[in-house]
Amino acid sequence: MLQLSLIREQTAEVIDRLKLKNFDGAQIINDIVRLDDSRRETQKALDDVQSQSNSLAKEIGVFFKQGRIQEADELKERTAALKLKAKDYDEKLESVKKELDDLLVRVPNLPHPGIPSGKSAEDNEIVHLEDDLIPASGEYLPHWELASKYDIIDFATGTKITGSGFPLYKGKGARLQRALINFFIDEALAAGYTEVQPPYMVNAASAFGTGQLPDKDGQMYYAQVDDLYLIPTAEVPVTNMYRDSILKVQDLPFKNVAYSACFRREAGSYGKDVRGLNRLHQFDKVEIVQVTHPEKSYQTLEEMREYVAGLLRKLKLPFRIVKLCGGDMSFTSALTYDMEVWSAGQKRWLEVSSVSNFESFQSNRLKLRYKDEAGKIRLAHTLNGSALALPRIVAALLELNQVPEGIRVPEVLRPYCGFTTIN
C-alpha cells in the first residue's frame, strides 16, 4: 500500500508513474487526497469539540466545589450537546477512514522509473541471455510424453484423485522433486539464508499484508469455515513473520528460505500453456525472502537475480532474464526480473522464477518497520524470489537431457538423487 504522505506530497508524479502499469489513477488518487482532507478537517473538528468538553468539565468541577449548582447544571447541558456533536464527528471520521482505506488498497505499487513501458509479456526487455546450451538441432519429446514413457509423473491419476493441475509424481520422478528441493535449500543456506518451514495456510491479515488480498482474492483457495487461505507461495507466511515489528537497523537484512507446496486456482488458464507441468494448481517451490534497508534494496535485487542465475547455470539450463514491463508486473511489485529456461520439447521459453523488489509497499501494509541510527521509525523494504519453482525446471530438465538410454540427471543433482539416469 502506498504511503498517504507520498500521495499527498507527490500527487502528480504518482498519477504519472502509475501510467507505466497501465493504471489510470487520476480519479482515485484525487479522491484519496479529497478524503484525506475531509479526514483531517473532521479530526480537527472532533478535537476542538473534545477540547471544549474537557474545559467545561473542569469548570463544572470548580462550580460544584463553590456551590454554584445552577451554573454547573447549565454547563452540563452544554457538555451533553457537545458529546452529541462529538459522536457525530466520530461516526463521520470512521466512515471517511473506511472509504479512504478502501481506495488506498486498490492502488498498485509505483513502478520503478527504469522499467520498460508496455502492456504484455511481448513488451518485456531481455537483459541477459545464456543460450549456448540450446540444442542446434534434433527432435526432443515434450516432458509430458517423457513422463509417461518413463512412468515418473502420472497426470491421469492425479486428475482422478483431485482434478486437473494436480499431478502425481512417482518413483524417480518423486525422487527428482525431492533432490531439487534439497539442492535449492542447501544452496540458499550456503548463501547466508536461514531456513524456515512455514504454515501452508494463512489468515486474511497475512494475505492482506503481502498484497494477495483484496487484489488476488479469486485466485486463492479459501477454507470458508476456518477463514483461512491456502498459500500461493511461501512468500506470504515468511514475509508475515515480520508483520507488526520494529526491527533494529543493525540486524538488517533478514534473509529467509522456505520450501512449500503452492496452491493457485489459476482461473481462466487454458490451451497449450496448461499442458503437462506448464501451469498447475499445486506445485512445489523454494522461495527466498529478504527484509532490507531501503538504501540497499536495489543492490539486493541484483544480488538475488544473480543468485537465481547461478542455480540455473549449475543445472546447465539455457536461460534468459527479462525485465518486466509495466503491463506485465504484479500489483505489488516495483521492479521484477523473470528467469526463463528453454524448453527443448516445446521450443519456447518457460518462466521459472520471478525476483521482485516491493520497496515499502508490503511493509506499509504489514507495519514492518525498523529504527534507524537516529532513532526514527521507518518502513523497511521487502524482496522475494523463486529459487526455484519446480514444475517448469523439471520440464526443462527432462526435455533437454534426453539421451538414447533415458534421461540424464545433471551432475549437481546426482548426490541428491542417488541415480544418474531416468530409464
C-alpha positions in Angstrom: 0.0 0.0 0.0 1.4 3.4 -0.9 2.1 5.8 1.9 -0.6 8.5 2.2 2.2 11.1 2.7 3.7 10.2 -0.7 0.3 10.5 -2.4 -0.3 13.9 -0.9 3.2 15.3 -1.5 3.8 13.9 -5.0 0.3 13.6 -6.4 1.1 14.4 -10.0 4.1 12.2 -10.0 2.2 9.3 -8.5 -0.5 9.6 -11.2 2.1 9.8 -13.9 4.1 6.8 -12.7 1.1 4.6 -12.3 0.5 5.0 -16.1 3.6 2.8 -16.6 1.4 0.0 -15.1 -1.4 1.0 -17.5 -3.3 2.2 -14.4 -5.3 5.3 -14.8 -5.0 6.7 -11.3 -6.1 10.3 -11.7 -9.6 9.8 -10.3 -8.8 7.5 -7.4 -5.7 9.4 -6.4 -7.6 12.7 -6.4 -10.4 11.1 -4.4 -7.8 9.8 -1.9 -6.5 13.4 -1.4 -10.0 14.7 -1.1 -11.0 12.1 1.5 -7.8 12.7 3.5 -8.6 16.5 3.5 -12.1 15.5 4.9 -10.5 13.2 7.4 -8.2 16.0 8.7 -11.0 18.5 8.9 -13.2 16.1 10.7 -10.4 15.1 13.1 -9.7 18.8 13.8 -13.4 19.5 14.5 -13.6 16.4 16.8 -10.5 17.5 18.7 -11.9 21.0 19.1 -15.2 19.7 20.5 -13.4 17.3 22.8 -11.2 20.2 24.0 -14.3 22.3 24.7 -15.8 19.4 26.7 -12.7 19.0 28.7 -12.6 22.7 29.6 -16.3 22.7 30.6 -15.7 19.6 32.7 -13.1 21.5 34.7 -15.4 24.5 35.1 -18.2 22.3 36.3 -16.0 20.8 38.9 -15.0 24.2 40.1 -18.7 25.4 40.2 -19.7 22.4 42.3 -16.9 23.0 44.8 -18.1 26.6 45.1 -21.7 25.5 45.5 -22.8 27.2 42.2 -25.1 24.3 41.3 -27.3 26.1 38.8 -24.4 27.3 36.8 -22.8 23.9 36.9 -26.1 22.3 35.6 -26.2 24.8 32.8 -22.6 23.8 31.8 -23.6 20.2 32.0 -26.3 20.8 29.4 -23.7 22.4 27.1 -21.5 19.4 27.7 -24.2 17.0 26.7 -24.7 18.8 23.5 -21.0 18.7 22.8 -21.0 15.0 23.4 -23.7 14.5 20.8 -21.7 16.6 18.3 -18.5 14.6 19.1 -20.4 11.4 18.5 -21.5 12.7 15.1 -17.9 13.7 14.2 -16.6 10.4 15.4 -19.0 8.5 13.2 -18.2 10.6 10.2 -14.5 10.2 10.9 -14.8 6.4 10.9 -16.8 6.5 7.7 -14.3 8.7 6.0 -11.4 6.5 7.2 -13.1 3.3 5.9 -13.7 4.9 2.5 -10.1 6.2 2.4 -8.7 2.8 3.3 -10.9 1.1 0.7 -9.4 3.3 -2.0 -5.8 3.0 -0.8 -5.8 -0.8 -1.1 -6.9 -0.5 -4.7 -3.9 1.4 -5.8 -1.0 -0.7 -7.1 2.6 -0.1 -6.2 4.5 2.5 -8.1 6.7 1.0 -10.7 10.4 1.8 -10.7 11.2 4.6 -13.2 13.5 2.3 -15.1 11.0 -0.4 -16.1 10.0 -0.7 -19.8 6.6 0.6 -20.8 4.3 -1.9 -22.4 1.1 -3.9 -21.9 2.1 -7.5 -22.1 4.9 -10.1 -22.0 5.8 -9.2 -25.6 7.0 -5.8 -24.3 9.3 -7.2 -21.7 13.0 -6.3 -22.0 15.6 -9.1 -22.4 18.5 -8.0 -20.2 20.6 -11.2 -20.2 20.8 -14.3 -22.4 22.7 -17.6 -22.0 21.6 -19.7 -24.9 24.7 -21.6 -25.8 23.2 -24.9 -24.4 20.2 -24.7 -26.6 20.4 -27.7 -29.0 21.2 -26.7 -32.6 19.1 -29.5 -34.0 17.3 -32.7 -33.2 13.8 -33.9 -32.1 13.0 -33.6 -28.4 9.9 -35.1 -26.9 7.9 -32.8 -24.6 8.1 -33.6 -21.0 4.5 -35.0 -20.7 5.5 -37.7 -23.2 8.7 -38.4 -21.3 6.8 -38.5 -18.0 4.5 -41.2 -19.5 7.3 -43.1 -21.2 9.4 -43.5 -18.0 6.4 -43.6 -15.6 7.6 -40.8 -13.4 4.7 -38.4 -13.5 1.1 -39.6 -13.6 -1.2 -36.8 -14.7 -4.3 -39.1 -15.2 -4.2 -40.5 -11.6 -3.6 -37.0 -10.2 -6.8 -35.9 -12.1 -8.7 -38.9 -10.7 -7.6 -38.2 -7.1 -8.1 -34.4 -7.2 -8.6 -32.8 -10.6 -6.5 -31.5 -13.5 -3.5 -29.5 -12.4 -2.6 -31.8 -9.6 0.0 -34.3 -10.9 1.1 -37.4 -9.1 4.9 -37.8 -9.0 6.2 -41.4 -8.6 9.4 -43.4 -8.5 12.4 -41.5 -9.8 10.1 -38.5 -10.6 9.3 -38.1 -6.9 13.0 -38.5 -6.0 13.9 -35.9 -8.6 11.5 -33.5 -7.0 13.0 -34.1 -3.5 16.5 -33.8 -4.9 15.8 -30.4 -6.4 14.2 -29.1 -3.2 17.2 -30.2 -1.1 19.6 -28.8 -3.6 17.9 -25.4 -3.7 17.7 -25.2 0.1 21.3 -26.2 0.5 22.4 -23.6 -2.0 20.4 -20.9 -0.1 21.9 -21.9 3.2 25.4 -21.6 1.7 24.4 -18.1 0.5 23.5 -17.0 4.1 19.8 -17.6 4.1 18.1 -19.1 7.2 15.7 -21.9 6.6 12.1 -21.8 7.9 9.2 -24.2 7.5 6.1 -22.0 7.3 2.4 -23.0 7.6 0.6 -23.7 4.3 -2.5 -21.8 5.3 -2.7 -18.1 6.4 -5.3 -15.8 7.8 -6.7 -12.8 6.0 -4.4 -10.4 7.7 -1.4 -12.2 6.3 -2.8 -12.4 2.8 -3.6 -8.7 3.0 -0.1 -7.8 4.3 1.7 -9.2 1.3 -0.9 -7.9 -1.2 -2.8 -11.0 -2.2 -5.9 -9.5 -0.7 -8.0 -8.0 -2.0 -6.2 -8.0 -5.4 -5.9 -11.8 -5.8 -8.9 -12.9 -3.8 -10.4 -15.0 -6.6 -7.1 -16.7 -7.3 -6.6 -18.2 -3.8 -8.1 -21.4 -2.4 -10.2 -20.4 0.6 -11.3 -22.6 3.5 -14.5 -20.7 4.4 -15.4 -22.4 7.7 -12.0 -21.5 9.2 -11.5 -18.3 7.3 -8.1 -19.4 6.1 -6.3 -19.3 2.7 -4.0 -21.8 1.1 -0.8 -20.1 0.3 0.1 -19.3 -3.3 3.8 -19.1 -2.4 5.9 -19.2 0.8 6.5 -15.5 0.4 3.2 -14.9 2.2 3.9 -16.6 5.5 7.6 -15.9 5.5 7.2 -12.2 5.0 4.5 -12.1 7.6 6.9 -13.3 10.2 7.9 -9.7 10.5 4.4 -8.2 10.5 3.8 -5.6 13.2 7.5 -5.5 14.0 10.1 -2.7 14.6 13.5 -4.2 13.7 16.9 -3.0 14.7 18.8 -1.4 11.8 21.9 -3.3 12.7 20.1 -6.6 12.2 19.1 -5.9 8.6 19.0 -7.7 6.3 16.8 -10.6 7.3 17.3 -13.5 4.8 15.0 -16.5 4.8 14.5 -19.5 2.6 11.5 -21.8 2.7 10.2 -24.8 0.8 6.4 -25.1 0.4 3.8 -26.5 -1.7 1.9 -23.7 -3.5 -1.7 -23.5 -4.4 -3.2 -21.4 -7.1 -6.7 -21.6 -8.7 -5.3 -20.2 -12.0 -8.8 -19.4 -13.1 -9.1 -18.7 -16.8 -6.0 -20.6 -17.8 -6.4 -22.8 -20.9 -4.7 -24.1 -24.0 -1.1 -25.1 -24.6 0.1 -23.1 -21.5 -1.6 -25.6 -19.1 -0.4 -28.8 -20.7 1.8 -31.1 -18.6 3.7 -29.2 -15.9 3.3 -25.8 -17.6 0.6 -24.5 -15.3 -0.6 -26.3 -12.1 -3.0 -25.7 -9.2 -0.5 -27.3 -6.8 3.3 -27.3 -7.2 6.5 -27.2 -5.2 8.7 -24.2 -4.8 11.7 -22.9 -2.8 11.4 -19.2 -2.0 13.9 -16.7 -0.9 12.7 -13.6 1.0 14.7 -10.6 2.3 13.8 -7.7 4.5 16.4 -5.0 4.0 17.4 -1.3 4.3 15.7 0.9 1.7 19.0 2.3 0.5 20.2 -1.3 -0.2 17.2 -2.9 -1.7 18.0 -2.5 -5.4 21.6 -3.8 -4.8 19.9 -6.7 -3.0 17.6 -7.2 -6.0 20.6 -7.5 -8.4 22.3 -10.0 -6.0 19.1 -12.1 -5.8 18.9 -12.1 -9.6 22.4 -13.3 -9.9 21.9 -15.9 -7.2 19.0 -17.5 -9.2 21.0 -17.3 -12.4 23.7 -19.2 -10.6 21.3 -22.0 -9.8 20.3 -22.3 -13.5 24.0 -22.4 -14.5 24.7 -25.2 -12.1 21.7 -27.2 -13.6 23.2 -26.4 -17.0 20.0 -25.0 -18.4 19.9 -22.3 -21.1 18.1 -19.3 -19.7 17.4 -15.7 -20.2 16.5 -12.8 -17.8 13.7 -10.4 -18.7 12.8 -7.1 -17.0 9.0 -7.0 -16.9 7.2 -4.1 -18.5 4.6 -2.1 -16.5 1.7 -4.0 -18.0 3.1 -7.4 -17.1 4.1 -6.6 -13.5 2.3 -7.7 -10.4 0.1 -5.4 -8.3 2.7 -5.2 -5.5 6.0 -5.1 -7.4 8.1 -2.0 -8.1 10.6 -3.9 -10.3 10.6 -7.6 -11.4 13.0 -9.8 -13.2 11.7 -13.1 -14.7 14.0 -16.0 -15.3 13.0 -18.2 -18.2 14.5 -21.5 -19.3 14.4 -23.0 -22.7 12.0 -25.9 -23.3 13.6 -28.2 -25.9 10.5 -30.2 -26.4 8.1 -27.2 -26.7 10.6 -24.9 -28.5 9.8 -22.0 -26.2 10.8 -20.1 -23.1 9.3 -21.0 -19.7 9.2 -18.8 -16.7 10.7 -20.5 -13.7 11.4 -17.6 -11.3 10.3 -14.0 -10.6 12.6 -11.9 -8.4 10.9 -8.7 -7.2 11.5 -5.6 -5.1 8.3 -4.4 -3.4 10.1 -1.4 -1.8 7.9 -0.3 1.1 4.6 -1.3 -0.5 4.2 -4.5 1.6 5.9 -3.1 4.6 3.3 -0.3 4.8 0.5 -2.9 4.9 2.5 -5.1 7.3 3.6 -2.3 9.6 7.1 -3.8 9.1 9.5 -1.1 10.3 13.0 -0.5 11.6 14.6 2.0 13.9 17.4 3.9 12.1 20.6 5.2 13.6 18.9 8.4 14.7 16.1 6.5 16.4 13.5 7.3 13.8 11.0 4.7 12.8 11.0 3.9 9.1 9.5 1.4 6.7 11.8 -1.5 5.6 11.9 -2.8 2.1 10.9 -6.4 1.2 12.0 -8.6 -1.7 11.3 -12.1 -2.7 12.2 -14.6 -5.5 11.5 -18.1 -6.6 14.7 -20.1 -6.1 13.2 -22.1 -7.7 9.8 -23.2 -8.8 10.0 -26.9 -9.6 7.4 -27.8 -12.4 9.0 -26.0 -15.3 12.5 -26.7 -14.1 11.6 -30.4 -14.2 10.0 -30.0 -17.6 13.2 -28.3 -19.0 15.5 -30.8 -17.4 13.6 -33.8 -18.8 13.4 -32.3 -22.3 16.9 -31.1 -22.5 18.7 -34.2 -21.1 17.2 -36.8 -23.4 19.8 -39.4 -24.4 19.3 -42.9 -26.0 19.5 -44.7 -22.7 16.9 -42.4 -21.0 17.1 -39.0 -19.3 20.5 -37.9 -18.0 20.4 -36.4 -14.5 22.5 -33.2 -14.1 25.7 -33.8 -12.2 24.9 -31.4 -9.5 21.7 -33.3 -8.6 23.2 -36.8 -8.6 24.3 -36.8 -5.0 20.8 -35.8 -4.0 19.0 -38.3 -6.4 21.2 -41.4 -5.9 21.0 -42.2 -9.6 22.4 -40.8 -12.8 19.7 -41.8 -15.3 16.0 -42.0 -15.5 15.0 -45.0 -17.6 
